Amino acid sequence: MEGITHPIPRTVEEVFSDFRGRRAGLIKALTNDMVKFYQTCDPEKENLCLYGLPNETWEVNLPVEEVPPELPEPALGINFARDGMQEKDWVSLVAVHSDSWLLSVAFYFGARFGFGKNERKRLFQMINELPTIFEVVTGNAKQSKELSGNNNNTKSKSSGVKQSRQTESVTKVAKMPSPPPKDEDESEDEEEDDEQGAVCGACGDSYGTDEFWICCDACEKWFHGKCVKITPAKAENIKHYKCPSCSNKRSRP
């Protein structure tokens, strides 16, 4: 595959440098050297692969004979599809397979040299800062960056709205009285339950200060507003609230 011996990358920075060099070579083949690359991928030849080399060059060659190969192999037989589809579609297909191959090589090195969780994450983040070969070849690289910027702005706005809603929710909950304390003569187990807070009479979840709750004036059980379909706005207009169970008891003959 490669006529020149290249140093094996062992650190995150070295693996990323190897990735970047191979990526540059592949992009060159699919853009500036496109005419030469197209002619090299003769459908009459055997199964050919496109290799990107760490020194920012490329080559089209037969797959390596050793099994298993020293490195993951790129897509096999790219030359066979050349004349069976439009040139731009074929180039896009090769670009997608090249992106996949680059990732497989980078994380092969990561696995081989025992990269941990943080190292793998840092490597992916470094790789993810670069446009994919497919994006470069199809002209979507710039558009992708613009969309990313718009998404960040949207997230910032959404975060502001979310924070505002959370603040509003906490304020509304603060207006509600805390669950009534238990009698002193109750068992120690019940006292431990008190410390953990009240439990919703509908779903059984514990009391949380970030949610709207309402207490039944009949059975004195607490409920999530969402569980009994009562909003803070509705609660303000209710003088004496009765939960669904208590309301049903009164309605029976």
Solvent accessible surface area in square Angstrom, and as a share of the most:
residue,aa,sasa,rsa
1,M,56,0.25
2,E,44,0.20
3,G,83,0.79
4,I,110,0.56
5,T,132,0.77
6,H,35,0.16
7,P,122,0.77
8,I,65,0.33
9,P,10,0.06
10,R,142,0.52
11,T,65,0.38
12,V,4,0.02
13,E,92,0.41
14,E,81,0.36
15,V,1,0.00
16,F,21,0.09
17,S,56,0.36
18,D,13,0.07
19,F,15,0.06
20,R,116,0.42
21,G,4,0.04
22,R,7,0.03
23,R,30,0.11
24,A,29,0.23
25,G,0,0.00
26,L,0,0.00
27,I,28,0.14
28,K,76,0.32
29,A,0,0.00
30,L,7,0.03
31,T,55,0.32
32,N,132,0.68
33,D,42,0.22
34,M,27,0.12
35,V,108,0.62
36,K,131,0.55
37,F,0,0.00
38,Y,64,0.24
39,Q,126,0.56
40,T,40,0.23
41,C,0,0.00
42,D,43,0.22
43,P,33,0.20
44,E,156,0.70
45,K,103,0.44
46,E,122,0.55
47,N,59,0.30
48,L,11,0.06
49,C,0,0.00
50,L,6,0.03
51,Y,0,0.00
52,G,0,0.00
53,L,17,0.08
54,P,30,0.19
55,N,71,0.36
56,E,88,0.39
57,T,55,0.32
58,W,34,0.12
59,E,41,0.18
60,V,22,0.13
61,N,57,0.29
62,L,81,0.40
63,P,45,0.28
64,V,39,0.23
65,E,167,0.75
66,E,96,0.43
67,V,140,0.80
68,P,112,0.70
69,P,50,0.31
70,E,103,0.46
71,L,22,0.11
72,P,36,0.23
73,E,56,0.25
74,P,13,0.08
75,A,29,0.23
76,L,103,0.51
77,G,11,0.11
78,I,15,0.08
79,N,0,0.00
80,F,108,0.45
81,A,35,0.27
82,R,35,0.13
83,D,92,0.48
84,G,72,0.69
85,M,74,0.33
86,Q,119,0.53
87,E,89,0.40
88,K,142,0.60
89,D,64,0.33
90,W,1,0.00
91,V,10,0.06
92,S,23,0.15
93,L,72,0.36
94,V,4,0.02
95,A,0,0.00
96,V,68,0.39
97,H,81,0.36
98,S,6,0.04
99,D,25,0.13
100,S,65,0.42
101,W,7,0.03
102,L,3,0.02
103,L,70,0.35
104,S,48,0.31
105,V,2,0.01
106,A,2,0.02
107,F,63,0.26
108,Y,68,0.26
109,F,7,0.03
110,G,1,0.01
111,A,82,0.63
112,R,111,0.40
113,F,54,0.23
114,G,59,0.57
115,F,14,0.06
116,G,33,0.31
117,K,157,0.66
118,N,120,0.62
119,E,66,0.30
120,R,109,0.40
121,K,120,0.51
122,R,103,0.38
123,L,0,0.00
124,F,97,0.40
125,Q,94,0.42
126,M,50,0.22
127,I,11,0.06
128,N,100,0.51
129,E,138,0.62
130,L,48,0.24
131,P,29,0.18
132,T,60,0.35
133,I,0,0.00
134,F,70,0.29
135,E,39,0.18
136,V,47,0.27
137,V,36,0.20
138,T,52,0.30
139,G,56,0.54
140,N,57,0.29
141,A,19,0.14
142,K,150,0.63
143,Q,99,0.44
144,S,40,0.26
145,K,129,0.55
146,E,94,0.42
147,L,95,0.47
148,S,58,0.37
149,G,31,0.30
150,N,86,0.44
151,N,82,0.42
152,N,85,0.43
153,N,90,0.46
154,T,77,0.45
155,K,140,0.59
156,S,77,0.50
157,K,148,0.63
158,S,59,0.38
159,S,64,0.41
160,G,40,0.39
161,V,74,0.42
162,K,128,0.54
163,Q,121,0.54
164,S,68,0.44
165,R,163,0.60
166,Q,99,0.44
167,T,84,0.49
168,E,88,0.40
169,S,35,0.23
170,V,79,0.45
171,T,69,0.40
172,K,69,0.29
173,V,10,0.05
174,A,80,0.62
175,K,148,0.63
176,M,47,0.21
177,P,92,0.58
178,S,88,0.57
179,P,37,0.23
180,P,70,0.44
181,P,124,0.78
182,K,105,0.45
183,D,98,0.51
184,E,168,0.75
185,D,131,0.68
186,E,52,0.23
187,S,62,0.40
188,E,136,0.61
189,D,100,0.52
190,E,68,0.31
191,E,79,0.36
192,E,101,0.45
193,D,79,0.41
194,D,57,0.30
195,E,150,0.67
196,Q,135,0.60
197,G,24,0.23
198,A,21,0.16
199,V,82,0.47
200,C,3,0.02
201,G,44,0.43
202,A,61,0.47
203,C,65,0.39
204,G,44,0.42
205,D,85,0.44
206,S,68,0.44
207,Y,55,0.21
208,G,18,0.17
209,T,95,0.55
210,D,96,0.50
211,E,56,0.25
212,F,29,0.12
213,W,2,0.01
214,I,10,0.05
215,C,28,0.17
216,C,0,0.00
217,D,81,0.42
218,A,55,0.42
219,C,49,0.30
220,E,113,0.51
221,K,113,0.48
222,W,12,0.04
223,F,12,0.05
224,H,4,0.02
225,G,2,0.02
226,K,150,0.64
227,C,48,0.29
228,V,17,0.10
229,K,167,0.71
230,I,24,0.12
231,T,67,0.39
232,P,32,0.20
233,A,69,0.53
234,K,107,0.45
235,A,18,0.14
236,E,138,0.62
237,N,132,0.68
238,I,60,0.30
239,K,186,0.79
240,H,142,0.63
241,Y,18,0.07
242,K,81,0.34
243,C,2,0.01
244,P,72,0.45
245,S,68,0.44
246,C,13,0.08
247,S,48,0.31
248,N,82,0.42
249,K,132,0.56
250,R,179,0.65
251,S,88,0.57
252,R,168,0.61
253,P,180,1.13
